[in-house]
Amino acid sequence: MKNLPNILTVTRILLVPILVTVLFTKVAGKEWYGLALFLAAALTDFLDGYLARRFRLVTKLGQLLDPAADKILVASAFISLVELDPKVTPAWMVAVILAREFAVGALRNVAASEGQVIAAGWSGKTKTTVQIVAISLLIIYNQLGEFRHLAPISLWVAMVVTALSGFDYFLRYRRVLAGQAAPRTAGP
């Protein structure tokens, strides 16, 4: 825990209850505060990985906590948005997104039990980016005015990209599930 990447990961987890609280307050401008908190948490996701690789501060704790922190942030934000306005953020769409997150997490656990690491590939990074955009637009939905339609569109894009990313991971790592050696490359 004594390295900056791990501190950033823990900070992301600690920002989640604050984000959820802000989203449910009745304070004027809560959407902008919520957006700032969400983007700050999302930035820690980029920074912790970058710093860990750049300065060789990768730890087992960080490898375990980082994906968990990502899922906690995304799940909490999406579930809050469903509660705030289920017409804009339908629960079934969020369920598809979260199902992929948990399924790939399970795949990673199986791989880890076999001594293999499933690194984030291009589809996972793309998925993360579109989820961040969708959540951001959904948080400020009531402030978007004539551009309000972009939030539900971004959610559709996030759901489709997330599902495709899940299929990509399971296709690339199906050998792990069959108890065979995983592919040697984790790239695109």
C-alpha positions in Angstrom: 0.0 0.0 0.0 3.0 2.3 0.3 3.2 3.2 -3.4 1.4 5.9 -5.3 -0.5 3.7 -7.8 -2.0 1.7 -4.9 -2.9 4.9 -3.1 -4.7 6.2 -6.3 -6.6 2.9 -6.6 -7.8 3.1 -3.0 -8.7 6.8 -3.5 -10.9 5.7 -6.5 -12.7 3.3 -4.2 -13.1 6.0 -1.5 -14.5 8.5 -4.0 -17.4 6.1 -4.8 -19.6 6.8 -1.7 -18.9 10.5 -2.0 -20.0 10.4 -5.7 -23.2 8.4 -4.9 -24.0 10.8 -2.1 -23.6 13.9 -4.3 -25.7 12.4 -7.1 -28.6 11.9 -4.6 -28.4 15.3 -2.9 -30.8 18.2 -3.6 -28.0 20.8 -4.0 -28.1 23.0 -7.0 -25.3 22.0 -9.4 -25.0 18.5 -8.0 -24.7 17.2 -11.6 -21.5 19.2 -12.1 -20.1 18.2 -8.7 -20.9 14.6 -9.5 -19.3 14.8 -12.9 -16.1 16.3 -11.4 -16.0 13.5 -8.8 -16.6 10.8 -11.4 -14.0 12.2 -13.8 -11.5 12.5 -10.9 -12.1 8.9 -10.0 -11.7 7.8 -13.7 -8.5 9.8 -13.9 -7.1 7.8 -11.0 -7.7 4.7 -13.1 -5.5 6.0 -15.9 -2.8 7.3 -13.5 -2.4 4.3 -11.3 -1.8 2.0 -14.2 0.5 4.4 -16.0 2.6 5.1 -12.9 2.8 1.5 -11.9 4.2 0.5 -15.3 6.3 3.6 -15.8 8.1 3.4 -12.4 7.9 -0.4 -12.0 5.6 -0.2 -9.0 3.3 -3.1 -10.0 2.2 -5.1 -7.0 0.0 -8.1 -6.5 -2.3 -5.9 -4.4 -2.5 -3.4 -7.2 -3.3 -6.1 -9.7 -6.2 -7.3 -7.5 -7.5 -3.9 -6.4 -7.4 -2.0 -9.7 -10.0 -4.1 -11.6 -12.1 -4.3 -8.4 -12.0 -0.5 -8.0 -13.0 -0.1 -11.7 -16.0 -2.3 -11.3 -17.0 -0.6 -8.0 -16.9 2.8 -9.7 -18.8 1.8 -12.8 -21.4 -0.3 -11.1 -22.1 2.3 -8.4 -22.4 5.1 -11.0 -24.7 3.1 -13.3 -26.9 1.8 -10.5 -27.2 5.3 -9.1 -28.2 6.6 -12.5 -30.9 3.9 -12.9 -32.3 4.9 -9.5 -32.2 8.6 -10.4 -34.0 8.2 -13.8 -34.8 4.8 -15.0 -36.3 6.2 -18.3 -33.0 7.6 -19.2 -30.9 4.8 -17.8 -32.9 1.6 -18.1 -32.0 -1.1 -15.7 -31.8 -3.8 -18.4 -29.1 -1.9 -20.2 -27.1 -1.5 -17.0 -27.6 -5.2 -16.3 -26.0 -6.1 -19.7 -23.0 -3.9 -18.9 -22.5 -5.2 -15.4 -23.0 -8.8 -16.5 -20.0 -8.4 -18.9 -17.9 -6.8 -16.1 -18.6 -9.7 -13.7 -18.1 -12.3 -16.4 -14.7 -11.0 -17.5 -13.8 -10.7 -13.8 -14.7 -14.4 -13.3 -12.6 -15.2 -16.4 -9.7 -13.3 -14.9 -10.1 -15.2 -11.6 -10.0 -18.6 -13.5 -6.9 -17.5 -15.3 -5.3 -16.3 -12.1 -6.0 -19.7 -10.5 -4.1 -21.2 -13.4 -1.2 -18.8 -12.9 -2.1 -16.7 -15.9 -2.8 -13.0 -16.2 -5.3 -11.6 -18.6 -4.1 -8.1 -19.4 -6.5 -5.4 -20.6 -6.6 -5.5 -24.4 -7.7 -2.8 -26.9 -11.4 -3.9 -26.6 -11.3 -3.5 -22.8 -9.7 0.0 -23.0 -12.2 1.1 -25.6 -15.0 -0.3 -23.4 -13.7 1.7 -20.5 -13.5 4.9 -22.5 -17.1 4.7 -23.9 -18.4 3.8 -20.4 -16.7 6.9 -19.0 -18.3 9.1 -21.7 -21.7 7.5 -21.2 -21.7 7.8 -17.4 -20.5 11.4 -17.7 -23.2 12.4 -20.1 -25.9 10.6 -18.0 -24.7 12.4 -14.9 -25.3 15.8 -16.6 -28.3 14.7 -18.6 -30.5 17.4 -17.1 -27.9 20.1 -18.0 -27.4 19.1 -21.6 -30.4 21.1 -23.0 -30.7 20.5 -26.8 -27.9 17.9 -26.6 -29.8 15.7 -24.1 -30.2 13.0 -26.8 -26.5 12.3 -26.6 -26.8 10.7 -23.2 -29.1 7.8 -24.1 -27.2 7.3 -27.4 -23.9 7.1 -25.5 -25.5 4.4 -23.2 -26.5 2.3 -26.2 -22.9 2.6 -27.6 -21.5 1.7 -24.2 -23.8 -1.3 -23.9 -22.9 -2.6 -27.4 -19.2 -2.0 -27.0 -19.2 -3.5 -23.6 -20.9 -6.7 -24.8 -18.6 -7.0 -27.8 -15.6 -6.5 -25.5 -16.8 -9.4 -23.4 -17.2 -11.6 -26.4 -13.7 -10.6 -27.5 -12.2 -11.6 -24.1 -14.0 -14.9 -24.0 -13.0 -15.8 -27.6 -9.4 -14.9 -27.0 -9.2 -16.7 -23.7 -11.5 -19.7 -24.2 -8.5 -22.0 -23.7 -8.2 -20.8 -20.1 -11.8 -22.0 -19.5 -10.9 -25.3 -21.1 -7.9 -25.6 -18.8 -5.4 -25.1 -21.6 -2.6 -22.6 -21.9 -3.7 -19.0 -22.7 -2.6 -17.2 -25.8 0.9 -15.7 -25.5 -0.1 -12.2 -26.5 -2.6 -9.9 -24.8 -2.6 -7.3 -27.6 -5.2 -6.5 -30.2 
